[in-house]
């Protein structure tokens, strides 16, 4: 299930996925097991994808960051 088809959100999700990939390659033994264990990513043929749960986690994290940035901008 795709939660957002908005091009901006889609681009940000792709950047987020790239960040995960970078973390995965830089800290293979620390990042990968936990992210797979918690169902945030799936790895197929050395390709990393966000799962639905990972996509939801991304959107919740983004909303929290956006809300925090909004609060900080008001101060």
N, C-alpha and C positions, 0 to 999 in steps of 0.2 A: 504494500500500500504506500503510495507516494503522498506525503503529507502536504507538500507545497509544490506547485508547478511554477511559481513565480521565478522568473529568470534570475533576479538578484539573489534570492534564497538558494536557487540551484547552484549559482556560481559560488556562493559562500560555502555551501555544503561540499562542493568539489575542492575548494581550498582547505576546508577542514579535513577532508579525506586525505589530501596531499600531506597535511601536517601529521596526520596519523601514520601515513606511509613513511614519512621521514623519521618519525619517532621509532617506528617499527624497525627500520633499517639501522638506526643509530643505537638503539637499545633493545635489540632483538629479544633477549631473555627476560628483560623487565617488563616490557610493554605488551608484547604479543600474548603471552599466556593469560594475563588478567583480562585483556580486552576480549579475547575469545571466550574465556571462562564466563564472563558476565554477558556474553551475547551481543557485544557492541559492534564487532566486526566479524567477517568471515573471510577466510583465505582459501582461494581456489587457484591452483596452478600458478602460484606466486603472485596472484592478483588479490588486492585487499579491497573489500567493499564494506560500506556501512550496512548493518542490518536494519530492520525496521526499528528495533530497540535503540540501536546506535543513532539512527536518524532522529528519533524522539529525544534522546539524550542531548544531541546537538542542538535541537530547536529549543529545549528547555534551558540549556546553558546560554544560548544566544539571547533568549528573552531575559534571563537574569542579568546578563552583561549589559544589554540595552537599557534595562530598568535602572541598573546601577549607574550607568553613564548619564541617564536622564536626571537622576537625583543629584549627581555630582555637578551637572551643568546648571542646575537650579541654584546651587549654593553660591 
